[in-house]
């Protein structure tokens, strides 16, 4: 593995132990790195599958432990396999996964996360799914940084952003030019290169940058929009709250007011029902003392 993973391999290990028949319910991890799981003892069955396509932006977690068994369309994994002792499995980010100890003895395993290389190809290909699935919201700041080459999305037009990085003004951004970026908060220059380099020639053209920026910007606009969608008969906002608890509100600036209106409406409805119950109780005949 790339030596840059050394720090993460030392700080991210998690050990898992399961008695016969036990395991983890299907869920998605929120971290953005690839996971490596090494089976130390016994045999463990894994069922995994990538998160499905979403038609609209969703606000709350869709893949908490076991939710796929009872909520929405039944989950159909794309891979079903058994890890024997000493074998390892690599799981890209955004995969729903479930485990089950098939052995008679305790199943022991250790998982690691690593970010070099980052799964930029997966994020690029399935950008829409990633941006509309809050379970993997930790990737959204990464997408912003990759799609803007580390600049704020409102700072300038794509052409001006590209020109700032293209120091020799040859219409191509190279790895050397990306390495000169000083304001990256979460990314490595190599991540930006692989995310934007659509033809895999080792450099980023202005056309490639504009295309990827346009895709990302469109998804961001959709995610932050508070407009109705008459084609689907759904009002974006309250109707997308599939669970009562809305998580990570800070990452959805436009949803704070929506949630507040939703909560006020619910409180008003509860107050109205309480008043009606009081009136109904007063109307009931009382026993004479």
Order of alpha helices (4+ residues) and beta strands (2+ residues): alpha-beta-beta-beta-beta-beta-beta-beta-alpha-alpha-alpha-alpha-beta-alpha-alpha-beta-alpha-beta-beta-alpha
